[in-house]
């Protein structure tokens, strides 16, 4: 849906931030993933896909993550999907899209299918960008205190990246990087997204 800039209450804020060299909010925060970590260990479900699922589900609850700038227009998507980074052969990465489905099992089936297609094709075309999605990746080889991913200020797709898990006192945590255009959302809205992610993790049952 194209936004009417004459009535959009964030238009002046958007212009202010969009004129900056870096218009993005980039936040690194710890999240407790114990519940889904335990589920994946018991079920052999992909922890990568499961974290992506709860993030995707949470993002669809926060309007600020649904806006994009396209051809000098502001678009708001009704549903946001996932685009994952995948390590293909330790030298190359590729990308694959998973259509969001509130049903966890359906989402996992789509994830496994699209991931295998990417691997079979030995790569993807990184120039293909669809704006009604978020970009999801992980860096399980190290811990991060702060991370700034590559970005193009004309590409307003939010990014999510987490690091190596930390296990302590029967809890499993990871540091999550969130990048989103400041013209679309403020710290309060990012906080609501983090809260929604944590709630989705805490309430996750794996059979929905």
N, C-alpha and C positions, 0 to 999 in steps of 0.2 A: 504494500500500500504506500503510495506517495504521500508525503506529509505536506500539508498546506503551510508554507513558511509564514504566511500572514497571520496565522492563528497559533502556530507552534510556540509554546511558552519558553522553550530553550533556544530559540533561534539566535538571539544576541549572544548568549553564552557560547553556543556552538561556533559562531563566527570568531569570537574572541580566542577560543582555544585552537580552532582549526588554523588560524594564522600563525601559530607558534611553529618553530622548527620541529619540536617534538610535542604533539598534542595529546600524548597518551598518558594515562595513569598506569604505572607499573608497580604492582604490590606483591611482596613476597610474605607468605604467612604460613604457619604450621597448621596442619589439620590432623585429626585423630582418625586413622583409617582402620582401627582394630577390628571393628565389626565385619567389614567387607574383606579384610585380609584373612580372618579366620574362616569366613565362608568360602573363599577361593581355595584355601589350603585343603578344605574338606571336600570340595566339589570338583576341583580341577578347572573351574571356570577361570578365564583370563582375568588377572587382576588389572591389567592395562585397560581392557574393555570395560570392566566393572567400575573402575574409577571414572573413566570417560562417560559411562552411562549416568552415574549420579551427578556429575558435573553438568552434562547436557540436560538432565531433568531439572536441575536447579536453575540453570540459565533461562529456561523457558518460563520461569516464575518471576523473572525480573525484567521489566520492559526495557530498561536502558541497554541491555545486551542484545536487543532485537533491531536496533537502528543501524543503518549503514548509509554512507555517502556514495552515490553512484552517478557519474556524469553530471556533477553539480546539482544533483537532486538528493533529498533525504528520503530514504525508504525505511519503512518499518515492516519486518517480516512477521507473520503470524506464528510460525514454528521455526525453531533453529535446530539444525542437524549437526553432525560431527564430521570432522575431517582429521584423520589420524596420520601421524608420521610413523613409518615402519623401517626398521633396519633390515636391509635386504641381504647384504653379504659382508658386513663389517667395513665396507668401503663406500657403499652407496645407500642412500635412503630414498624412499618413495612415499607416496601419499594415497590414501584411499578414503572414500566418503561412506558414511553410514547414516541412512535415513533414521531420524529419531522415531522410536516407538516406545510408548510408556510401558509396554509389556517387556519386562527384562529378558525373558526367553526369546521373544521375537527379535529384540535388539541384538542379543548375542548371536543368534543365527545369521543375521545380516552382517555383523562384524566378522565372523569367521569366514563367510562366503567372500566378502569384499577383500579381506586380507589375503586370502588364498589366491584370488584373481591377480592381485598386485604381485605376489611372489611368483606366480606362474609366468606372468608377463615380464618379470625382472625389471620392474620400474614403472614410472608413470610420467605424465607430462606436467611439470610443475607450473606451466603457464596457464593451466586450466583452473580458474578461480570462480567459485560460486559463492555469492555473498551471504546466502541464508544458512550459514554454518559457523561453528567455532573451530579453531585449530587446536588440536590436542597432541601433546608429546610428553615424553618423560626422559630423564637423564639418570638412569639407575646406577651409573658408574661412580658417582660422587655426590657429596652433599653441597648444597648451595645456601649461602646466606643472602645473596642478592644475585639476580639474573636479569639482564636486559637482552631480549632476543632480537634478531634482525627484524627490521620493520620498514615499511614504506608508508609515509604519512598519508598517501592517497588511498591506501588499503585499510579500511576501518574494521576489519574482521578481528574480533577479540581472540587472544591466545591464552592457553593454559598449559603450563609445563610443571611437572613435579620431579623431585630428586630421589636419591637412594633412601630407602626406608630406614628408620631408626627404631630399634626394638629396646624397650626399657620398662621394667616393672609391669610386665604383661600388657604393655601398650605398644602399638605400632603407629608411628607418626611419619609424616612426610612434609617437606616444605613445598608449598604450591605458589607458583608465579602466575599472576593474573595481569593481563594487559588489555586495556579497553580505552577507547577514545573518550577523553575528558569532556568533549562537547556533548556527549550523549548521557553521561552519568558522572556523579560525584562520589566522594568517599563513602557517603551514607549508602548509596546504592550498591557499591562494591561490597560494603559490609553486609548488606542484606543478602547478596549472592553467597558470600562466604558462610553466613548463617544457614542459608538454604542448603548449601552443599553438606555442611556438617549434619543438619537434620536428616537429609536423605541418607547419609551414611549410617547414622545412629538407628534409623528406622528401617534400614534395608533388611529384607528377609530372603531375597533370592528366588522367591516363587511367585512374585507378582507379574 
